[in-house]
Amino acid sequence: MDRRHIPFGAHYGTYVSWRNMKKRCYTKSEISYPRYGGAGITVCEQWQTYQGFLADMGERPEGFSLDRINGLGNYEPGNCRWATRSEQNKNRRQPIPIRNALGQLVGSHAVIQQALG
């Protein structure tokens, strides 16, 4: 991203986190959209603007990224934090394996849930 396009006075890393959050939820061509917006994850009304997001979250600390505490919940105050990679790895949604009557793996709950819409 070209730094000339961020709002005056915005912290670059914080702005990029905000922008990427919105892209995951609302840009259908975004590679991660199916796991976020396509799965019903949204951004709260206040965080539709960078200023509203910044007022709640503050500046992103160096080495941290945006994390949803409840991975099935929306991007909103009370469900988001700045977390290290290690903290985020401990907070990942794990796919639930789906097996047929013969015990063969046929997919995962997350993949099948997305296919069913």
C-alpha positions in Angstrom: 0.0 0.0 0.0 1.2 3.5 -0.9 1.6 5.6 2.3 0.3 8.6 0.4 -3.2 7.1 0.6 -3.6 6.8 4.4 -5.3 9.5 6.3 -3.1 12.3 7.6 -1.6 11.4 11.0 -2.6 7.7 10.7 -0.1 5.2 12.1 0.7 3.1 9.0 0.5 -0.4 10.7 -2.8 0.4 12.5 -4.3 1.7 9.3 -3.2 -1.4 7.3 -4.8 -3.6 10.0 -8.0 -1.7 9.7 -8.1 -1.7 5.9 -7.3 -5.5 5.8 -10.0 -6.3 8.3 -12.6 -4.5 6.1 -11.2 -6.2 2.9 -11.6 -9.7 4.5 -15.2 -8.9 5.4 -16.5 -7.0 2.4 -14.3 -7.5 -0.7 -15.6 -10.7 -2.4 -12.4 -10.9 -4.6 -10.2 -11.0 -1.5 -8.7 -14.4 -1.1 -9.7 -14.7 2.6 -13.3 -13.4 2.0 -14.8 -16.9 2.2 -13.5 -17.4 5.7 -14.6 -13.9 6.9 -17.3 -12.0 5.0 -18.5 -15.1 3.2 -18.9 -16.9 6.6 -20.9 -14.0 8.0 -18.2 -12.1 9.9 -18.8 -8.3 9.8 -17.3 -5.1 11.1 -19.3 -3.1 13.7 -20.7 0.2 12.6 -18.3 2.3 14.6 -15.3 0.6 13.0 -16.5 1.4 9.5 -14.3 4.5 9.8 -10.6 4.4 10.7 -11.2 7.1 13.3 -13.8 4.9 15.1 -11.5 1.8 15.0 -8.5 3.8 16.3 -10.6 5.3 19.1 -11.4 1.8 20.4 -8.3 -0.2 19.6 -5.5 2.5 19.8 -2.3 2.2 17.8 -1.1 -1.3 16.9 1.9 -2.2 19.0 5.0 -3.2 17.0 5.0 -7.0 16.4 1.3 -7.4 17.0 -1.7 -7.8 14.7 -5.5 -7.7 15.0 -7.1 -10.8 16.6 -10.7 -11.7 17.2 -11.0 -13.3 20.7 -14.0 -15.4 19.6 -13.0 -16.5 16.1 -16.7 -17.0 15.2 -17.6 -13.4 16.3 -17.5 -10.1 14.5 -14.9 -7.4 14.5 -16.2 -5.2 17.3 -15.1 -3.8 20.7 -14.8 -6.5 23.3 -14.0 -9.2 20.7 -10.8 -7.8 19.3 -7.3 -7.2 20.7 -3.8 -6.6 19.5 -2.0 -10.0 19.7 1.3 -11.6 19.0 1.6 -14.4 16.4 2.0 -16.9 19.3 -1.3 -15.6 20.9 -3.1 -15.8 17.6 -1.9 -19.3 16.9 -3.4 -20.5 20.2 -6.7 -18.8 19.2 -7.3 -20.4 15.8 -10.5 -22.1 14.7 -9.7 -25.8 14.1 -11.6 -27.6 11.4 -13.7 -30.5 12.6 -13.1 -33.6 10.5 -16.2 -35.1 8.8 -16.0 -38.8 8.1 -18.3 -41.1 6.1 -19.7 -44.4 7.4 -16.5 -46.1 6.5 -14.4 -43.7 8.5 -12.9 -42.0 5.5 -12.3 -38.3 5.7 -14.7 -36.4 3.4 -14.1 -32.8 4.5 -14.2 -30.5 7.5 -17.1 -28.8 9.2 -15.8 -25.4 8.1 -15.5 -26.4 4.4 -18.9 -28.1 4.4 -20.6 -25.3 6.2 -19.2 -22.8 3.6 -20.5 -25.0 0.8 -24.0 -25.2 2.2 -24.0 -21.4 2.7 
